[in-house]
């Protein structure tokens, strides 16, 4: 299975948090400034976000991701593939059975999200996005 996403992990000796893409180190945060993440994380979030200032009581026209809704699937919607995380034991978890996984879309008529288990070596994929303002996305 190939993973080409961001990794955030804590060095067990220095306690610093390192950011990597694949095997390439991008940077780190010294442990004294990571006060909210001193030893471990308690929550992981994947997906997209759009700022909506709701000017004139009108939802933003900004699209999320490719602008396509997740129902349009691979090749259209934005996606993150082969989701996974490390447990305290440094075991990579890619099968989320037994874990609470809850896709959340605060404005599904504007932007939405779908989590799909593609099974085997394809793993879990998160599809997300949307076009922003439309007649279905008022307020």
Secondary structure per residue as TSV (DSSP state, phi and psi in degrees):
chain	resnum	aa	ss	phi	psi
A	1	X	-	360.0	135.7
A	2	X	-	-103.3	132.5
A	3	X	-	-120.2	123.8
A	4	X	-	-131.1	51.5
A	5	X	S	-116.7	178.9
A	6	X	E	-77.0	142.8
A	7	X	E	-119.9	134.5
A	8	X	E	-123.3	116.3
A	9	X	E	-141.1	158.1
A	10	X	E	-101.0	129.7
A	11	X	-	-71.1	126.6
A	12	X	T	-70.1	-20.8
A	13	X	T	-90.1	-53.9
A	14	X	T	-84.7	-19.2
A	15	X	-	68.8	7.5
A	16	X	-	-74.0	152.4
A	17	X	E	-101.8	126.2
A	18	X	E	-109.0	139.6
A	19	X	E	-108.6	125.0
A	20	X	E	-130.5	151.0
A	21	X	E	-115.3	112.3
A	22	X	T	61.2	-121.3
A	23	X	T	-99.6	1.8
A	24	X	E	-93.5	122.9
A	25	X	E	-78.3	127.5
A	26	X	E	-98.0	-38.7
A	27	X	E	175.8	-175.1
A	28	X	E	-151.7	163.8
A	29	X	E	-117.9	123.7
A	30	X	-	-61.9	141.9
A	31	X	G	-57.6	-30.9
A	32	X	G	-64.5	-24.7
A	33	X	G	-92.0	-5.9
A	34	X	-	-97.7	58.5
A	35	X	G	-65.7	-29.3
A	36	X	G	-86.7	-5.1
A	37	X	G	-139.8	54.0
A	38	X	S	-69.2	-41.9
A	39	X	S	-123.7	-31.5
A	40	X	-	-165.4	163.8
A	41	X	-	-95.2	155.4
A	42	X	S	-115.6	-4.7
A	43	X	-	-153.1	143.3
A	44	X	-	-126.1	135.7
A	45	X	-	-128.2	133.0
A	46	X	-	-122.8	149.1
A	47	X	S	141.1	-149.6
A	48	X	-	-134.1	167.3
A	49	X	-	-147.2	149.0
A	50	X	-	-134.5	134.1
A	51	X	-	-80.8	126.6
A	52	X	-	-122.0	106.2
A	53	X	-	-83.1	-8.2
A	54	X	-	55.2	42.4
A	55	X	G	-63.8	127.8
A	56	X	G	62.6	29.3
A	57	X	G	56.9	35.7
A	58	X	-	-123.7	122.2
A	59	X	-	-63.3	144.4
A	60	X	-	-57.8	150.5
A	61	X	-	-92.2	4.7
A	62	X	-	-66.3	129.2
A	63	X	-	-83.0	158.2
A	64	X	B	-107.2	133.9
A	65	X	T	62.2	-129.8
A	66	X	T	-79.8	-8.5
A	67	X	S	91.2	-7.5
A	68	X	-	-93.8	147.4
A	69	X	-	-77.0	153.6
A	70	X	G	-60.8	-27.3
A	71	X	G	-61.6	-21.3
A	72	X	G	-75.4	-15.3
A	73	X	-	71.7	-165.3
A	74	X	T	-56.6	135.8
A	75	X	T	93.3	-15.9
A	76	X	T	-121.5	-63.2
A	77	X	S	-75.0	153.5
A	78	X	E	-70.2	148.5
A	79	X	E	-151.3	157.8
A	80	X	E	-123.1	124.8
A	81	X	-	-105.7	160.4
A	82	X	S	50.8	54.5
A	83	X	-	-62.7	145.8
A	84	X	-	-166.5	166.4
A	85	X	E	-153.0	160.2
A	86	X	E	-99.5	137.9
A	87	X	-	-87.1	175.8
A	88	X	T	-55.9	-30.8
A	89	X	T	-80.1	3.0
A	90	X	-	64.7	24.4
A	91	X	-	-88.5	131.2
A	92	X	E	-76.9	124.7
A	93	X	E	-103.3	118.8
A	94	X	-	-122.7	-8.7
A	95	X	-	-105.5	112.5
A	96	X	-	-89.0	7.9
A	97	X	T	-61.3	128.6
A	98	X	T	94.0	-6.4
A	99	X	S	-109.5	148.2
A	100	X	-	-78.4	115.2
A	101	X	-	-122.5	116.1
A	102	X	-	-130.3	97.4
A	103	X	-	-59.6	134.9
A	104	X	-	-126.9	125.4
A	105	X	-	-125.0	116.0
A	106	X	T	-76.1	-24.3
A	107	X	T	-137.3	72.0
A	108	X	T	-61.1	-20.0
A	109	X	T	-78.1	-14.7
A	110	X	T	-103.0	-44.5
A	111	X	-	-145.5	145.6
A	112	X	E	-141.8	175.3
A	113	X	E	-148.7	142.4
A	114	X	E	-137.0	134.1
A	115	X	E	-107.4	125.6
A	116	X	E	-126.1	138.2
A	117	X	E	-94.5	109.1
A	118	X	-	-87.1	-4.2
A	119	X	-	71.4	164.1
A	120	X	G	51.2	-136.3
A	121	X	G	-78.0	-5.1
A	122	X	G	-85.3	-26.2
A	123	X	-	66.2	-165.3
A	124	X	E	-84.3	136.8
A	125	X	E	-122.9	141.8
A	126	X	E	-112.2	117.1
A	127	X	E	-101.7	134.4
A	128	X	E	-150.6	161.1
A	129	X	E	140.7	-175.3
A	130	X	B	164.8	165.4
A	131	X	-	-87.0	-10.5
A	132	X	-	86.1	-143.9
A	133	X	-	-57.6	133.8
A	134	X	-	-154.3	177.8
A	135	X	T	-64.3	-24.5
A	136	X	T	-82.5	-7.3
A	137	X	S	-123.4	67.2
A	138	X	-	-99.1	154.9
A	139	X	-	95.3	360.0
